[in-house]
Amino acid sequence: MSNVLFPKEFIWGAATASYQIEGAYQEDGRGLSIWDTFCRIPGKVLNMDNGDVACDSYHRFREDIALMKELGIKSYRFSIAWPRIYQQGRGEVNTKGLKYYDAFIGALLENGIEPMCTLYHWDLPQTLQNEGGWENRATIDAFAAYAETVFRRYGSQIKRWMTVNEPWCASFLSNYHGEHAPGNKDLQTAVTVAHHLMLAHGQAVRKFRELGIDGEIGFAPNATWMEPYTNSKEDIDACRRENGWFIEWFMDPVFKGEYPSFLTEWFRERGAEVPIQDGDMDIISEKIDVLGLNYYNGSVAQYSENAGITRCQPVDMGYERTDIGWPIYPEGFFKVLSYINERYGDVPIYITENGACYNDGPQGGVVADQKRIAYLHKHLLSLNRCLENGIPVKGYFAWSLMDNFEWAYGYSMRFGLIHVDYDTLARTPKDSFYWYQNVIANNAVEV
């Protein structure tokens, strides 16, 4: 066996999100979010599961940080729950919410773990949704004010920031497919929400600059990679639309100051227009320091008239699938990072999420999740290949530190390095935890 080495300064981490792990949904002045509401609509979330308790990390964060320290991660990516800071999304600051994050961030730093903070991981305050949510431009101002509060409080402690997590999910999956909160199914709504999310991102970056925060800021889009099944123009164009829907739609405005014309025209033909106002693109294209990237899967695909908005239909190539049904395509990890680097230049990249769903449980106190290890191994080899090709990847954050609330799937799907018993809330590190621990300790992966 030989090893492939990672750069000495490479940052190994793990990631979670507030609604998925914290619980304590009505404690210490936290307001309701759109996910609290969505979970209570019959048929929206499997088994009508919710994040009321989740992993109870709100009360158990010291135990969780001790596990992070044992794992050996250098950095932990978490998100702040907007409704904990502003119960109504704006107005009076909830000091109890700030005190919780004071204690949490302080404990991370005491244990030598650098925090990476995501400002928005989908828990929009319900009060703002009642006023139109992300369709309403006033929500952008509310977000900027919330961001300023957090920057002022933690700017001296947190050096790495992500504004918005997976804007594709928060716009199109949530407002076109209707699978996530708030559950709309309208293309124009989704396009409007996507634009306003990116404006909120830009406003937060501007505020970060105005305050002179010492650190790095970016955002964390998710990407897939669809490879054309044939060399036909139809297949090539369909894959370009699908990839572009995730990549160019959100990255072109940031890095180029414009939306990709091949998609604006495609959406316009289907009745949806980006509601751009004067100055919007200048705000969105405010220079960022780093790019986050979330990657889970991709596939080979072909054109199909019945394949949704992009007409891109994955082809069953016999790839292995995780327990959530996603095909394992580590080659796509290399291709999507190579494409981003080619298109946007040498922007430093953090892999802010990458991981696999396998629902293995404890047997004799051990969780033997060998398939997750195999998934992580293949993807880290692809990542190393990117580094060898000169792509400036600065760090890797495994999703997820622990099993948690998996959105519309409730508690049925497990992505964690740590198993959580949802009855007792007991934490059990899985075999993948110890495998990743060894990767971090050696800064290397076996080949």
N, C-alpha and C positions, 0 to 999 in steps of 0.2 A: 504494500500500500504506500502511495505517495500522497502528499498534501498539496493543495493549492492555497497560497497565502493571500491574506488581505492586507491592505496598507496598515501601517502601525497606528495611524490616527483614525482608522475606520471606527465608526460608532455603532455598537451593537445595542439593540433595544427591543422593547415590546410595547404593545399599544392596547388601549381600551377606549371606551367612550362613556360619558357620564350616565346617560339613561340606561345603558346596557348593564352597568355594574353597581351604581351607587345605592339604589333603593331610597329609603327615607323620603318618599315622594311628597309627604305633607309636613315634613319636620323642619324646624328652625326657619320658618317663614318662606319656604320654597313655594313658588306659584306653580300652577299647572302648565304643562306643555301640550303641544299638539299630539304628542304620543300618549300622554295620559288619556286624552279624549279618544283618540283613534283606537286604542286597545279595548275600549268599552263599547265599540260599535260591533254588534254581532257579525261574524263572518270575515272580519278584517284581519285578525291575528289568530293563529292556530290555538285552539282550546281557550280562546279569550285570555291568553296569558298577558301579563303586563309587567311593568318595571317597578311596581310598588315596593317590592323588597329586593328583587334582582339578586345580586351576590352580597347585598348588604355591606358593600365596601365603604359606605359612608361611616359605618361604625367599626369596620374591621380593617381600615386602611393601614394601620401599623402592622398587622399580621401580613397583609399583602405586600407591604414594602419589605418586610423581613424575607419573604419569598423572592422578591426581586433581587435583593442583595445576595441571597443564596444562588440564584440563577447567574448572577454576575453581570447583568446588563449595566451599561454605562449611562443609558438614558431611558426615560419612560415617557411615552406619548399618552397624554390623557386629554380629556376635554372638560371645560368648565360648563356647568349647567346654567345657561342664561337665566332661567326662572329662579335660580338660587340667589342671583345677584340683584335682579329686578323682578319682583313678583309679578308685576303687570307688564314687564318688558321695557318699561321706562318709569321715570318718576323718582320715588324715594329708593335709595340703595338699601338693600337688606344686609345689615352689618353682620348678622349671624352667618349668612352665606359666605361672606368674605372671611370671617374667622375660621370657618371650616377649611377653606382653601389655604389660609395662612398656615394652619397646623399641618395640612397635607403636604404642601410644598416645602415647608420647613423640615418635615420628616424625611422627604426625599433627599434634600440637600445634606442633612445630617448623616445620611447613609451613603453619601458619595454618588448619588444618582441624579443626573441632570434632567430637569423637567423639560419636555417639549409640550407646549400648550396649544390645543386647538380651540379656537373661540366658538366655532359653530359646528357641532356634530348633530344637527337636526332637531334639537329640542327647543323649537321656537315657542315662546310664551303664548299660551292660548288666547290671552287677551288681545295680542297683536293679530292673531289669526282671525279673531272676531271682527277686526277692522279691515280685513282683506289680506292679511298675512303678507307674503312676499310679492303678491300682485300690487300691493299698495306701496308707493315710493316712500311713504312716511316710515315704513319699517326699516329702510336703509338708514335713515337718520337715527332711529332708535338703536340700531346695531352699532353705528359709529359711536354713540354715547356710551353704550355698554362696553365696547372695545376700549374706549379711552379710560373708563373706570378701572378695567382690568390692567391695562398698560401702566397706569399710574401706581397701582397697588403692587404689581409684581415685576415691573420692568427692570428692577435691579437684581432680581433673583432668577428670572427666566430668560435665557439667551436664544431660545429657538421657538418660533411661533408659526402656526398655520391658521389662516383666517377661516376658511370654509373647507369642510370635508366633503368630498365627492359631490360637487354641485350637480352632476348628472343625475344622481339619485334623488337629491333634494328638489330637483325640478322635474325631469322627465319621468323617472320611476314613480314619483309621488303625485304628479299632476297630469301626466298623460296616460301612463299605465294604471295609475291609481293604486299601486300595491303598497305604498308607504303613505304615512300621514302627510297632508290631510286627506288624500284619497280622491283627488279630482281626476277626471278623464277627458281632458280637453287640450289639444295641441297648442292653441294660442295661449292658454293659461300657463302651460309648461314653458313656452318660449319666453313669455314675460317674466316668469319667476327666475328662469336661468339668467336673464339679463340683469335683473335686480339683485340677484345673489352676487353676480360679478361686480356690480356697482358697490355693493356692501363690502366686498373684498377690497376694492380699490380705495374706498373711503377709510377702511381700517389701516391700510398700508400708509395712506397719507397722514393719518393721525399718529401712527408709529413714528414717521419721519419728523412730524412737527414737534413731538415730545422728545426727540433725540434719544430714543431708546437704544441702548447698546446691545445689539444682537442681530439675528437673522429673521426675516419674515417671508413667508410665501403662502401657497395654498396647496391643497392635497386632492387633486382630481383622481378619479379612477379611470383606468384604461383597459380595453380588451385588445386583442389582435386577431383579425379575421384574414386568413390567407386565401386568395381565390382558388377555387377548385379547378378551374380551367383558365386558359389565357383569353377567353372570350371577353369582349368589352363589357357585356352585361355582368359577368361575375366580378371582373375587376372593379367596375363602378359601384356595384353593390357593397363590396368589401371596403372600398374607399369611403362610402357614405357611413357605413357602420363604425369603422375606426375613427373617422372624422367627427362623428357625433359625440364621441368621448374625448378625442384629442383636440382637433382643430377648433371645435365649437367653443371650448373653454380656454384653450391655450393661445390661439391666434389673437383674440382680443387683448390678452395680457402682454404678449411678446411682440405683436405686430400692430396693435391698435385698430383691428378690424375683424369682422366676422368672415369666415370663409364663404366666398360667393357661391360655390357649388352647393352649399347647404342652405344659405339664405334663399336662393332661388328655389331649391327643392321644397322648403317649408312654405314659401310664398305660394307656390303652385297648389299647396294643400291648405291654404287659407290662413297661414300664420305669419305674422310680421314682427320683427324685433322692434320694440318701442323705444328707439334711440332718441334721446333729446340732446340738444347742444351741450357739448362738454363731457358727455358720458364716456366716450371712448378714451379721452385724456385721463379720466379718473381710473378706468379699468386698467389702462396700460401703465399705471404708476409702477416704476421699476421695483421688482422683487429681488430678494437676495438668493433665494433657493426655491426649488420646486419639489413638492411632495408628490409621490406617485403611489397609488394603490393598484396592485395587479394580483388577480387570482386565476384567471383562465382566458383561453382563446380557443380557436378552432380553425378548421378549413370550412369555407362557406361558398355558397353559390346564389345567384339571383333567383328569386321566386316572387311572383306577383302577389302571393298571399302571405309574405313574410314580414308583416309589420311596416312601420313607417319607412325604413331604409331598404326594404325588399331584399334583405340579406338573410339567407337561411343556412344555419350551420349544417354541415354534412357529417353524418355519423361515420367517423373513420376508425372506429373501434378503440379510441383512446380510453384509458382507464378514467374512471370518474370518482369523485369524492362522494361522501354520503349525502351531500346536498344536491348531487346530480351534475356538478360542473366538470367539464372535461379537463384533464390535466395536460397542459400545453406549455411546458417550460421554454420551448423554442420561441413562443410568443413573447415571453419576458425579455429575451435578448432582442427580438425584433422591434418591440415597441420602444424600448430604451434607445436602440440604435436610431429609430425613426425620429424620436423626439430630439436627440442630440444633433442629428443631421438637419432638422428643420429649424431648431431654435438656438443652436450653438451650444457652447460649453457652459450652460447654466448648471450650477451644482445641484445634485438631486439626492433627496432622501427617499428610500423606499419606506413609505409611512405605513403601509400595510401589505402583508403577503402571508398567506397561510392556507390551511385546508380544514375542511369539516370531516371529522371522523368521530363516530358516536361510541367509541370504546368506553367501557366502564371498568371500575376496579374489580380485579380478581385477586383475592388474597392480599389486598392492600397495594397491588401494582396495576397500573394502567399501561398495557403493552400496545401502544399506538404506533406500530411499525410503519403503517402506511403514511402517517403524518411525517415521520422521519424521512421516508423516501421522497415525499413531496418537497419538503424543505431542502433536502440534499440536492435534488435536481435543480431547484430554483436558485440555490446559492451557487451552484456551478455555473448556471447561466449568468448570474450576476457577476461572478468572477471573470467570466468571458468578456462582459461589458467593460470591466475595469482594465483588462488586458488590452482592449481596443481603445483605451483612452477616454472612455465616457466617465465624467467626474461624479461618480456615486460616492456620497460621503458617509452614508449609514444605512442600516437595515433594521426595521422594526417589525418583529413577528406579530402577526395577528392570530391569536390574541393571547395576552398574558393568561387569562383564565376563561373557562366556559362562561357564557353570559346570555342575556336576552338577545336573541337573534331576530329582532324586528318582526316581520310578518310570520316567521317560523316559530315565534315564541321561544320556548326552552327545548325544542325538539332537535336543534342542531348545535353541535359543539365544535368550536374552533380553538379551544384553549390549550396551552401548554400545561395548565393546571386544571384538574378535574374539580368541579364544584358539585356537591350533593345538594340539590335544591330543597331537600327536606331539612337537612341538618346544617347546611351551609359549610360543611367540612371541606377543606381544600386538600387535594392529593396531587402532588406533582406527578406528571406522566413520564413515561420513558423519553418522550420528545423533549421534556424539560431538561433531563440530564444529558441528552444528546446535544441540545443547543448550548447548555452550560459548557460542555467540552469544546464546542466550536468557538465560543467566546474566549475561553481560557487559552486556547491555542492560536486564536486569530486565523484559523485555517479550517478547510474542509477536506476530508479524504476523497481521493479519486481512485 
